[in-house]
């Protein structure tokens, strides 16, 4: 395996979860940085700099990479800085909801997002980087004693007893904004409620509620590595 090299993406790019490049893992906007970890004839394994997320790109997308003039250096943000931009992150997500959209597994460029892609992109637009996946975001946040302690801009987590599989942004008054798949009764970004009596979709998510977390800092690449990230 060659030593990782640093590149900048010149156009929006799809990353896949295998060398076959047939299943979307995530997306990267123009301007983001990455490292090349492994090169094959038809696909390259890369890791995005801002969140350490790995994925495969088509070898044809090599034309959309240029050598980075500087190695990516994450900025440190404290809770006060994060609190100041929460209204803007929520406004970003609300604007995304106002556009025609559907749920897209791996989507984080818009108009189509998955749940954690919407959360990550809404905060990244304000300079606050979070890990990519819902379970990683749950581990990264400061856990709250219950969802009742959640405040505007905190994250609400859902899933199985053993793993978080879904994330939403808390709006207050039991409401949360998220991108939800059609299997739960929605297909795109919308508002649901931490109230099982509100409607069938809210009830289905209520049955999967795990808890809430608070964003206390911005992700520090290379320091906050999670296991299980590297695709097989």
C-alpha positions as CSV (number, residue, x, y, z in Angstrom):
1,X,0.0,0.0,0.0
2,X,1.5,3.4,-1.0
3,X,2.0,6.1,1.6
4,X,-1.1,8.2,1.9
5,X,-1.1,11.3,-0.2
6,X,-3.2,14.5,0.3
7,X,-5.6,15.7,-2.4
8,X,-8.3,18.2,-2.8
9,X,-11.6,17.4,-4.5
10,X,-12.4,19.7,-7.4
11,X,-16.1,18.6,-7.9
12,X,-18.8,17.0,-5.9
13,X,-17.9,13.3,-5.6
14,X,-19.6,10.0,-4.7
15,X,-17.8,7.5,-2.4
16,X,-18.8,3.9,-2.4
17,X,-18.6,1.0,0.2
18,X,-16.7,-1.4,-2.0
19,X,-14.4,-1.5,-5.1
20,X,-17.4,-2.3,-7.2
21,X,-18.5,1.3,-6.7
22,X,-22.2,0.2,-6.9
23,X,-23.4,1.1,-3.4
24,X,-23.2,4.7,-2.2
25,X,-21.4,5.2,1.2
26,X,-21.2,9.0,1.4
27,X,-20.6,12.1,-0.7
28,X,-18.0,14.8,-0.6
29,X,-18.4,18.4,-1.7
30,X,-15.9,20.1,-3.9
31,X,-13.1,21.6,-1.8
32,X,-12.9,18.8,0.7
33,X,-9.6,16.9,1.2
34,X,-8.8,13.3,1.1
35,X,-6.0,10.8,1.4
36,X,-5.4,7.9,-1.0
37,X,-4.9,4.7,0.9
38,X,-5.0,2.0,-1.8
39,X,-5.0,2.0,-5.6
40,X,-6.6,-0.7,-7.8
41,X,-7.3,-0.7,-11.5
42,X,-10.9,0.3,-11.3
43,X,-11.2,1.9,-7.9
44,X,-9.2,3.7,-5.2
45,X,-9.7,3.5,-1.4
46,X,-9.6,6.9,0.1
47,X,-10.2,8.6,3.5
48,X,-11.9,12.0,3.7
49,X,-9.8,14.4,5.8
50,X,-12.5,16.3,7.7
51,X,-14.2,13.3,9.3
52,X,-11.8,10.4,8.6
53,X,-14.5,8.6,6.7
54,X,-13.3,5.9,4.2
55,X,-14.8,4.9,0.9
56,X,-14.0,3.9,-2.6
57,X,-14.0,6.2,-5.6
58,X,-13.9,5.2,-9.3
59,X,-10.5,5.3,-10.8
60,X,-12.1,7.6,-13.4
61,X,-12.7,10.2,-10.7
62,X,-8.9,10.6,-10.4
63,X,-9.4,13.5,-12.8
64,X,-11.4,15.3,-10.1
65,X,-8.5,15.3,-7.6
66,X,-5.6,17.8,-7.4
67,X,-2.7,17.8,-5.0
68,X,-3.5,19.7,-1.9
69,X,-1.3,22.7,-1.3
70,X,-1.7,22.3,2.5
71,X,-2.6,19.4,4.7
72,X,-6.0,19.7,6.3
73,X,-5.8,21.1,9.8
74,X,-9.1,20.9,11.8
75,X,-10.3,24.0,13.7
76,X,-11.1,23.6,17.4
77,X,-14.5,24.9,18.5
78,X,-15.9,25.1,22.0
79,X,-19.4,24.8,23.2
80,X,-20.0,28.5,23.1
81,X,-19.0,28.7,19.4
82,X,-21.3,25.8,18.6
83,X,-24.3,27.3,20.5
84,X,-23.9,30.5,18.5
85,X,-24.3,28.7,15.1
86,X,-27.1,26.3,16.1
87,X,-29.8,28.6,14.7
88,X,-27.9,28.7,11.4
89,X,-27.5,24.9,11.3
90,X,-31.2,24.5,11.9
91,X,-32.0,27.1,9.3
92,X,-29.9,25.1,6.8
93,X,-31.8,21.9,7.6
94,X,-35.1,23.7,7.3
95,X,-34.1,25.1,3.9
96,X,-33.2,21.6,2.8
97,X,-36.6,20.4,3.9
98,X,-38.3,23.1,1.9
99,X,-36.8,21.7,-1.3
100,X,-38.2,18.7,-3.1
101,X,-36.2,15.8,-1.7
102,X,-36.2,12.1,-1.0
103,X,-34.2,10.0,1.4
104,X,-30.9,8.9,-0.1
105,X,-28.7,6.4,1.7
106,X,-25.2,8.0,1.8
107,X,-26.6,11.4,0.7
108,X,-25.0,14.5,2.1
109,X,-24.8,16.9,-0.8
110,X,-28.5,17.7,-1.2
111,X,-31.2,17.9,-2.2
112,X,-31.4,14.2,-1.0
113,X,-29.9,13.3,2.3
114,X,-29.8,10.4,4.7
115,X,-30.3,11.1,8.4
116,X,-26.7,11.6,9.5
117,X,-25.7,13.2,6.2
118,X,-28.3,16.0,6.8
119,X,-27.0,16.5,10.4
120,X,-23.4,16.5,9.4
121,X,-23.8,18.8,6.5
122,X,-26.0,21.3,8.4
123,X,-23.3,21.7,11.0
124,X,-20.4,21.5,8.6
125,X,-21.9,24.5,6.7
126,X,-21.3,26.4,9.9
127,X,-17.7,25.2,10.3
128,X,-18.5,22.5,12.8
129,X,-17.5,19.0,11.7
130,X,-19.2,15.9,13.2
131,X,-18.5,12.2,12.4
132,X,-20.4,10.9,9.4
133,X,-22.7,8.1,10.7
134,X,-25.5,8.2,13.2
135,X,-23.8,5.7,15.6
136,X,-20.6,7.7,15.4
137,X,-22.4,10.9,16.1
138,X,-24.1,9.3,19.2
139,X,-20.7,8.3,20.5
140,X,-19.2,11.7,19.8
141,X,-21.8,13.8,21.5
142,X,-22.1,14.3,25.3
143,X,-24.8,11.9,26.4
144,X,-27.8,13.6,28.1
145,X,-29.7,11.9,31.0
146,X,-32.8,11.7,28.9
147,X,-34.4,13.3,25.8
148,X,-36.3,15.6,28.3
149,X,-33.0,17.3,28.9
150,X,-32.5,18.1,25.2
151,X,-32.3,21.7,24.1
152,X,-32.5,23.4,20.7
153,X,-29.9,21.9,18.3
154,X,-29.1,18.8,20.4
155,X,-29.3,15.4,18.6
156,X,-31.9,12.7,19.2
157,X,-30.8,9.1,18.5
158,X,-32.9,6.1,17.6
159,X,-32.2,2.5,16.7
160,X,-31.8,-1.0,18.2
161,X,-30.8,-1.8,21.8
162,X,-27.3,-2.5,20.6
163,X,-26.7,0.2,18.1
164,X,-27.9,3.7,17.0
165,X,-29.2,3.7,13.4
166,X,-30.9,7.1,13.1
167,X,-30.4,10.7,14.2
168,X,-32.4,13.9,14.2
169,X,-32.0,17.5,15.2
170,X,-34.1,18.6,18.2
171,X,-36.2,21.8,17.6
172,X,-37.7,22.0,21.1
173,X,-41.2,21.3,22.3
174,X,-40.8,17.6,21.5
175,X,-40.3,18.3,17.8
176,X,-37.3,17.0,15.8
177,X,-36.2,17.5,12.2
178,X,-34.7,14.6,10.2
179,X,-34.4,12.8,6.9
180,X,-36.4,9.5,7.1
181,X,-36.8,6.6,4.8
182,X,-40.0,5.4,3.3
183,X,-40.0,2.2,5.4
184,X,-41.0,4.2,8.5
185,X,-43.7,6.1,6.6
186,X,-41.8,9.1,5.2
187,X,-39.4,9.6,2.3
188,X,-37.3,12.7,2.9
189,X,-36.9,15.5,5.4
190,X,-39.7,16.4,7.8
191,X,-40.6,17.1,11.4
192,X,-41.8,14.4,13.8
193,X,-42.5,14.4,17.5
194,X,-41.3,12.8,20.7
195,X,-44.9,11.8,21.3
196,X,-46.2,8.4,20.4
197,X,-49.7,9.8,20.1
198,X,-48.8,12.5,17.5
199,X,-49.0,10.3,14.4
200,X,-48.0,6.9,13.2
201,X,-44.5,8.0,12.0
202,X,-43.7,9.6,15.4
203,X,-44.9,6.5,17.2
204,X,-42.7,4.2,15.1
205,X,-39.7,6.3,16.0
206,X,-40.7,6.6,19.6
207,X,-40.5,2.8,19.8
208,X,-36.8,3.1,18.7
209,X,-35.8,6.1,20.9
210,X,-32.3,5.7,22.4
211,X,-31.7,9.1,23.9
212,X,-30.2,12.5,23.2
213,X,-26.7,14.0,23.0
214,X,-25.1,17.5,22.9
215,X,-22.4,18.6,20.5
216,X,-19.6,20.0,22.7
217,X,-16.8,20.3,20.1
218,X,-15.9,19.9,16.5
219,X,-14.4,16.6,15.3
220,X,-10.6,16.5,15.4
221,X,-9.4,14.4,12.5
222,X,-6.9,11.8,13.4
223,X,-7.6,12.1,17.1
224,X,-11.2,10.8,17.3
225,X,-10.9,7.7,15.2
226,X,-13.6,5.1,15.5
227,X,-13.2,1.4,14.9
228,X,-15.3,-0.3,12.2
229,X,-14.7,2.5,9.7
230,X,-12.7,0.8,7.0
231,X,-14.8,-0.9,4.3
232,X,-14.0,-4.5,3.6
